[in-house]
Amino acid sequence: MSGLVDLDRLRPALAGLGRPPTTEDVAAAMRAEGLVVTDALLYDAVERLHRESYGAGVLDPLLALPGVTDVLVNGPDQVWIDRGHGLERMPLTFGSEEEVRRLALRLAARVGRRLDDAAPYVDARLPDGTRVHAVLGSVADPGTCISLRVPARHRFSLADLVTRGALPSTAVPLLEGLIEHRLAFLVSGGTGTGKTTVLGTLLGLVPHDQRLVVVEDSRELDPPHPHCVRLEGRPANAEGTGALGLAVLVRQALRMRPDRVVVGEVRGAELCDLLAALNTGHEGGCGTVHANSAADVPARLEALAALGGLGREATRTQALSALDAVVHLRRDHDGHRRVAQIGMFGPDEAGGMHVREALAFPRDGTVRRGPAGEEFLSRVAR
C-alpha cells in the first residue's frame, strides 16, 4: 500500500539494530536519509512498519470483517475477500511486488516453513488457526499470491444452518438421525462449499459419552464436543524429513479407543485406512471429500484408493461395506452455500458402486425424495 515515506530507504538502518525499532529509531533513520520528520510522517512510517512485522499486515482489518472466510491477494494490485456472497474486490493495494513477497515470507517464517525460489510455495496453518497458502511471483502471474482461509469464529448448530438458509428445517431430524443411528457418511462438495462447517456441526450431535478422534492434514474442525482428540499431520521440514501423513495418523487413531474416527478431509491414501477402520467395528465414522456431485463420489474414492494401492474391486467391496451415506453441499452462483442432497451408497448393475439420491433440497425450502429415499428414511427413523 502506497505511503508518504518510502520504507525501503529506512529498512537497511533499522535491520542493523538487531531488535524491533522504536519511534526514535525510525525518526533517526528518516533524518539519516534526509527526510523531513513530522508527526504525521513519523506516525505513518511507524504504523506501516508495525503492520509489516506482526499478524497479516495490511490484511488484518480484512480478516477481522464479520463473515469473512477468505482473503486473496493476487500480486500487489488485487485484493479480494469472500463474505459468503461471492468474491468482492477490495480498494486495497500493496506498494510493490516486493512488499507482497515480504508478507508471504514472514507468514511462512511464523510457522517455521521454508519459502524461497527453491521452494516457491507453502501451505500451512498460522497459530490462530488461519490457513495460509502462498506462491511466489517467480512462478505466479500477476505476482506473489497469498490465500488466507479464516477459521469459523463460532460453532454452528443445525438451527444456525437453518437460519442462514443452508438447510431446510425439515432436514434437521434426518441429520440428527444420521448421527443417532451411527451411519458412516462423507460430506462432499467443491472447494469453499462449507464441508468443514457442516461436518463440525454434525459432530456436535454425537452423544457426549462417545470419544471422537479427528485426523486432519491442517486443523480446521472444532466440533462442540467435550471428548474430542485431534491428530494433525505435518509436511517434511527443510531437510526433507519429518513428514507425518494422514494414513499413519489414521492407524494411530485406531489404537486410541475411538468411538468414532473422523478424517477432516480425505484426499489420499489414508482413505484405505479409513475404510479398513470402518470395516472393523468403528461405526459412525465420517469425513469430507471433494466432489462435484454426490454421484461423483464413488469415482473420487476409487481414484484416492488407487493412491494407496487398492484396486477398483477391492475399493468397491470395502466402501460398500463401510459407508452408508453422502451429504452433498453446493455453492450457488450467488455464493450461497447449502446442503443440496443426501445420497446412499449401493452396488450398480455393472458390478461397481454408485450413490443413489435419497433426498434433494432445492433452494425453495422443499424436499424432493429420490430412488433411495425410503431406504434412507428407514435407516434414520427415530
Sequence and secondary structure as in RCSB ss.txt:
>XXXX:A:sequence
MSGLVDLDRLRPALAGLGRPPTTEDVAAAMRAEGLVVTDALLYDAVERLHRESYGAGVLDPLLALPGVTDVLVNG
PDQVWIDRGHGLERMPLTFGSEEEVRRLALRLAARVGRRLDDAAPYVDARLPDGTRVHAVLGSVADPGTCISLRV
PARHRFSLADLVTRGALPSTAVPLLEGLIEHRLAFLVSGGTGTGKTTVLGTLLGLVPHDQRLVVVEDSRELDPPH
PHCVRLEGRPANAEGTGALGLAVLVRQALRMRPDRVVVGEVRGAELCDLLAALNTGHEGGCGTVHANSAADVPAR
LEALAALGGLGREATRTQALSALDAVVHLRRDHDGHRRVAQIGMFGPDEAGGMHVREALAFPRDGTVRRGPAGEE
FLSRVAR
>XXXX:A:secstr
   SS HHHHHHHHHTTSS   HHHHHHHHHHTT    HHHHHHHHHHHHHHHSTTGGGHHHHTSTT  EEEEES
TT EEEESSSSEEE S   S HHHHHHHHHHHHHHTT   BTTB EEEEE TTS EEEEE TTTSSSS EEEEE 
  SS   HHHHHHTTSS GGGHHHHHHHHHTT  EEEEESTTS HHHHHHHHHTTS TTS EEEEESS     S 
SSEEEEE B   TTS   B HHHHHHHHTTS  SEEEES   STHHHHHHHHHTTT TT EEEEE SSGGGHHHH
HHHHHHHTT  HHHHHHHHHHH  EEEEEEE TTS EEEEEEEEEEE TTSSEEEEEEEE  TTS  EE TTHHH
HHHHS  
